[in-house]
Amino acid sequence: MNLAKFWSTENRQIQCQLCHHYCLIAENKTGLCGVRQNIKNQLYSLNYGKVIAENIDPIEKKPLFHFFPGSLSYSIATVGCNFSCKNCQNADISQYPREMKFHAGELPGLELEPETIINKAKKASCQTIAYTYTEPTIYAEFALDCMKLAHNNGLKNVWVSNGYTAPEAWEEILPYLDAINIDLKFFKNETYLQICGARLQPVLDNLKLLKEKKIWLEVTTLIIPGLNDSDLEILDIAKYIAQDLGAETPWHVSRFFPQYQMADKDSTAEELVYKAAKIGKETGLKYIYGGNITSDLENTYCPNCDKLLIKRAGYDLERFDRAGKCPECKQVIDFG
C-alpha cells in the first residue's frame, strides 16, 4: 500500500484524477476500480507492487504487430480494473476487488520491487515491459516506477489499455510510454455504458491524444455478435481509425468467445472477422489483422504492392522485409 498520485481533496472527499471516472471517494471507501482507497483523507494505492501475473510473452500477444516484431515482452499486472466488462477474459483478476471482500493490505499478489521486474526482463532477453492483462491505469504508480527504470536500462514500455486514463495522469505517464494497444470496443456510447460501465468519448479523445503525442498506437476491436457486428458500426470504427488516427494505424479485429457474464453468447463466426477486414481495407486502412483466428489475416503485407512481408503462424514469424522496407517496391512499412 503506497500513497497514490493523481488526486485532490474536495469537501472532505477525495477526487481521484487517474481515469475519466473521476471518482469522489469518501473516507474508508474505494473508487470504482476497488484498489484506490481514501484513508484519513489521503488516497492510497492498495495494489502497489502486488503482481498477480507475470509472464514472458511474444510482443504479438499484446497484440502489437508493428513494434519490435518477433521480440519478447516481460508482462505484468495487478488485480483491479476501472471497467466492468461483461465479457472480460481476465475477470478473475480484473474484477477481484469488486467481487471479493478484502481489507486494505490484503489484495493478492507477489510483492515485487520495480528493480526486480527490470532485472527479470533483462535476464529473459526481453526488449519491452508490458503492462497488461488488467488495466495498467489502475496500477499507474507502480507502472511508472517500473517504466522510469526500464528506460534507464534500455527497455521500452508498452501498455494494453482500455483507453480511459485521465489527462492529469497522462502528463506524467506519456514521457515513459513507447507503444500502446487500445481496445476500441464499440462505437456506440450506450453499448459502452451497458457492457463496460464507461463512456465512449474519453476513449476516442485518448486515441487522438496518443497519436498526437507520437506514441506508437495499435487498435483492437473484439467483434461480438449482436453488439457491434453490424456493417454500419464496423464501418464507423474503421473510418474513425483511418480518418482520425491515420491509415497507418494497425487494426486488430478479433473473434469473441463466450466467457464471464456473457458465457451464454455465441462465438463470433470467422466470416465476421473477414467481413470487418474487408470493410477496413475499403476505408483505406493499411494494416488489418484477424485475432483469435488462424488465417492469412495474421500476416503483414505491403500496403502498396501486397507482397508478403511478415508471415505469422501463431506467435512464430518469418520476416521478408528488408530493414523495414518492401523488397519488391521499396515501400517503407510503418513500424514503431
C-alpha positions in Angstrom: 0.0 0.0 0.0 1.5 3.3 -1.1 0.4 6.9 -1.2 -1.3 7.4 -4.6 -0.7 10.1 -7.2 -3.3 12.0 -9.2 -5.9 13.1 -6.7 -7.3 16.2 -5.0 -9.4 16.9 -1.9 -12.8 18.4 -2.1 -15.4 18.8 0.8 -13.8 16.1 2.9 -13.9 13.8 -0.1 -11.1 12.8 -2.4 -11.4 13.2 -6.2 -9.3 10.6 -8.0 -7.8 12.0 -11.1 -6.3 8.8 -12.5 -9.1 8.0 -15.0 -12.2 9.5 -16.6 -14.5 8.2 -13.9 -13.1 11.0 -11.6 -14.4 9.1 -8.6 -15.3 11.1 -5.5 -14.2 8.8 -2.7 -15.4 9.2 0.9 -13.2 8.2 3.8 -12.6 4.4 4.0 -14.2 3.9 0.6 -12.6 3.0 -2.7 -13.1 4.2 -6.2 -14.8 2.1 -8.9 -11.6 0.2 -9.6 -11.6 -1.1 -6.0 -7.8 -0.6 -5.5 -7.6 3.1 -4.5 -8.8 4.0 -1.0 -9.4 7.1 1.0 -7.6 6.6 4.3 -7.7 9.6 6.7 -8.3 11.9 3.7 -5.4 10.7 1.7 -5.6 8.4 -1.3 -3.6 5.1 -1.3 -2.9 2.6 -4.0 -3.7 -0.7 -2.4 -2.2 -2.8 -5.2 1.2 -1.1 -5.5 3.8 -3.8 -6.3 1.4 -6.7 -5.8 2.0 -8.5 -9.0 -0.8 -11.1 -9.7 0.5 -12.1 -13.1 4.0 -12.1 -14.7 4.9 -13.8 -17.9 7.4 -13.7 -20.7 5.2 -13.2 -23.8 5.7 -12.6 -27.5 5.1 -8.9 -28.2 2.5 -10.1 -30.7 0.3 -11.4 -27.9 -0.4 -7.9 -26.7 -1.2 -7.6 -29.7 1.5 -5.3 -31.1 2.5 -6.4 -34.6 4.5 -3.3 -35.7 6.6 -2.7 -32.6 9.7 -4.9 -32.3 8.1 -7.8 -34.2 9.2 -11.2 -33.0 10.6 -9.9 -29.7 9.8 -10.9 -26.1 8.0 -8.7 -23.6 8.0 -9.1 -19.8 4.3 -8.8 -18.9 2.9 -7.8 -15.5 -0.4 -7.0 -13.9 -2.0 -6.4 -10.5 -5.7 -7.0 -9.6 -8.3 -4.5 -10.4 -9.8 -2.6 -13.3 -11.7 0.7 -13.9 -14.1 -1.1 -16.4 -16.6 -3.8 -15.6 -16.7 -5.5 -18.9 -19.3 -8.4 -19.0 -17.1 -10.3 -21.4 -13.7 -9.9 -19.6 -11.3 -12.7 -20.3 -9.3 -12.0 -17.2 -12.2 -11.3 -14.9 -10.7 -13.4 -12.1 -8.1 -10.8 -11.6 -9.6 -7.6 -13.1 -12.8 -7.9 -11.1 -11.4 -9.3 -7.9 -11.7 -6.2 -5.8 -15.4 -5.8 -6.8 -16.3 -9.4 -6.2 -14.2 -10.4 -3.2 -14.4 -8.9 0.3 -11.0 -7.8 1.5 -9.3 -5.4 3.9 -6.6 -2.8 3.0 -3.3 -4.6 2.5 -4.9 -8.0 1.8 -5.1 -7.8 -2.0 -3.5 -10.9 -3.6 -0.2 -10.7 -5.5 3.5 -11.3 -5.2 5.3 -8.3 -3.6 7.8 -7.2 -6.1 10.1 -4.1 -6.4 10.4 -2.3 -9.8 14.1 -3.2 -9.8 13.2 -6.9 -9.7 10.9 -6.6 -12.7 13.6 -4.9 -14.7 16.2 -7.5 -13.8 13.9 -10.3 -14.7 13.1 -8.7 -18.0 16.8 -8.3 -18.9 17.6 -11.8 -17.8 14.9 -13.2 -20.1 16.3 -11.0 -23.0 13.0 -9.1 -23.3 13.1 -5.8 -25.2 10.0 -4.4 -23.5 8.0 -4.3 -20.3 4.2 -4.8 -21.0 1.7 -3.6 -18.5 -1.2 -5.8 -19.5 -3.8 -8.5 -18.5 -5.7 -5.9 -16.4 -5.9 -2.1 -17.0 -2.5 -0.6 -16.3 -4.0 2.8 -15.4 -5.2 1.4 -12.1 -1.7 0.5 -11.0 -0.1 3.6 -12.6 2.1 4.4 -9.6 3.8 1.0 -9.7 3.9 1.1 -13.5 5.5 4.5 -13.5 8.3 3.4 -11.2 8.9 0.4 -13.4 8.7 2.5 -16.6 11.3 5.0 -15.5 13.7 2.2 -14.5 13.0 0.4 -17.8 14.1 3.5 -19.8 17.2 3.8 -17.7 18.0 0.2 -18.6 17.4 0.4 -22.4 14.0 -1.2 -22.3 10.8 0.1 -23.9 7.4 0.3 -22.2 4.1 -0.9 -23.7 0.6 -0.7 -22.4 -2.5 -2.8 -23.3 -5.3 -0.5 -22.2 -9.0 0.4 -22.4 -8.1 4.0 -23.1 -9.8 5.6 -20.1 -6.7 7.3 -18.5 -7.3 10.9 -17.4 -5.2 13.9 -18.7 -3.8 14.6 -15.3 -2.2 11.1 -15.3 -1.1 11.1 -18.9 1.0 14.1 -18.3 3.4 12.0 -16.2 3.0 8.7 -18.0 3.5 9.7 -21.6 7.2 10.6 -21.4 7.9 6.9 -20.5 5.4 5.2 -22.8 6.6 3.9 -26.1 3.7 1.9 -27.5 0.2 1.0 -26.7 -2.7 -1.1 -27.9 -6.1 0.3 -27.0 -9.4 -1.5 -27.2 -12.0 0.4 -29.2 -14.7 -1.9 -28.1 -17.8 -0.3 -29.6 -18.8 2.8 -31.5 -22.0 3.5 -29.5 -21.9 5.2 -26.1 -25.0 3.2 -24.9 -23.2 -0.1 -25.6 -20.0 1.1 -23.7 -22.2 2.0 -20.7 -24.1 -1.3 -20.8 -21.2 -3.6 -21.3 -18.2 -1.8 -19.8 -19.7 0.8 -17.3 -17.8 3.6 -19.1 -18.3 6.2 -21.9 -17.1 6.1 -25.5 -15.9 9.8 -25.9 -13.0 9.6 -23.5 -11.6 6.6 -25.3 -11.9 8.5 -28.7 -10.2 11.5 -27.1 -7.3 9.4 -25.8 -6.8 7.7 -29.0 -6.3 11.0 -30.7 -4.1 12.3 -27.9 -1.8 9.3 -28.1 -1.5 9.7 -31.9 -0.7 13.4 -31.5 2.0 12.6 -28.9 3.6 10.1 -31.3 3.1 7.1 -29.1 3.1 4.0 -31.4 -0.6 3.0 -31.4 -2.4 -0.1 -32.4 -6.2 -0.6 -32.0 -8.2 -3.8 -31.2 -11.9 -4.4 -31.7 -13.5 -7.5 -30.4 -16.4 -8.4 -32.7 -19.3 -9.6 -30.5 -22.4 -10.9 -32.3 -25.4 -8.7 -31.7 -23.5 -5.9 -30.1 -21.0 -4.4 -32.7 -21.1 -6.7 -35.7 -23.3 -4.6 -38.0 -21.8 -3.3 -41.2 -22.5 0.2 -40.1 -20.7 0.0 -36.8 -17.7 -1.8 -38.2 -17.6 0.9 -40.9 -17.8 3.7 -38.3 -14.9 2.2 -36.4 -12.8 1.7 -39.5 -13.5 5.2 -40.8 -12.6 6.7 -37.4 -9.3 4.9 -37.3 -8.4 5.8 -40.9 -9.5 9.4 -40.8 -8.8 10.5 -37.2 -5.8 8.3 -36.3 -4.2 7.6 -39.7 -4.4 4.8 -42.2 -1.0 3.5 -40.9 -2.6 2.6 -37.6 -2.8 -1.2 -37.3 -6.3 -2.5 -36.6 -6.8 -5.9 -34.9 -10.2 -7.4 -35.4 -10.8 -10.3 -33.0 -13.2 -13.1 -32.6 -15.3 -13.2 -29.4 -15.6 -16.4 -27.4 -18.2 -16.8 -24.6 -16.9 -16.1 -21.1 -17.6 -14.4 -17.7 -21.1 -12.8 -17.7 -21.5 -13.4 -21.4 -20.9 -17.2 -21.3 -24.3 -17.8 -22.9 -23.5 -15.8 -26.0 -22.5 -17.3 -29.4 -18.9 -17.2 -30.6 -18.1 -14.9 -33.4 -18.2 -16.5 -36.8 -14.9 -16.3 -38.7 -16.8 -14.8 -41.6 -17.5 -11.7 -39.5 -13.7 -11.2 -39.0 -13.2 -11.4 -42.7 -16.1 -9.0 -43.3 -14.6 -6.5 -40.9 -11.2 -6.8 -42.5 -12.7 -6.2 -46.0 -14.6 -3.1 -44.7 -11.4 -1.8 -43.1 -9.4 -2.2 -46.3 -12.1 -0.4 -48.3 -11.8 2.6 -45.9 -8.0 2.8 -46.7 -6.5 1.1 -43.6 -3.1 -0.3 -44.5 -2.7 -3.0 -41.9 -5.6 -5.1 -40.7 -5.2 -8.3 -38.6 -7.5 -11.0 -37.5 -7.3 -12.1 -33.9 -8.3 -15.4 -32.4 -8.3 -16.8 -35.9 -5.8 -18.8 -37.9 -5.6 -17.3 -41.4 -3.6 -15.1 -43.7 -5.1 -12.2 -41.6 -2.2 -12.8 -39.2 0.3 -11.7 -41.8 1.7 -8.3 -42.7 1.5 -7.3 -46.4 3.0 -4.4 -48.2 0.2 -1.7 -48.4 1.5 -0.7 -51.9 2.1 -4.0 -53.8 0.6 -6.5 -51.4 3.8 -8.6 -51.1 4.0 -10.8 -48.0 6.4 -9.1 -45.6 5.9 -10.9 -42.2 4.4 -14.4 -42.2 2.8 -15.4 -38.8 1.7 -18.8 -37.5 0.5 -18.1 -34.0 3.5 -16.4 -32.3 6.0 -17.8 -34.8 7.0 -15.4 -37.6 9.2 -15.2 -40.6 10.3 -11.8 -42.0 10.8 -10.9 -45.6 11.0 -7.1 -45.4 14.4 -5.5 -45.7 15.2 -3.0 -43.0 11.5 -2.0 -42.7 11.0 -1.8 -46.5 9.2 -3.9 -49.0 11.9 -5.7 -51.1 9.6 -5.6 -54.1 8.5 -1.9 -54.4 10.7 -0.3 -51.7 7.7 0.9 -49.8 8.6 2.0 -46.3 6.5 -0.1 -43.8 5.1 1.7 -40.7 6.8 0.3 -37.6 7.0 1.9 -34.1 
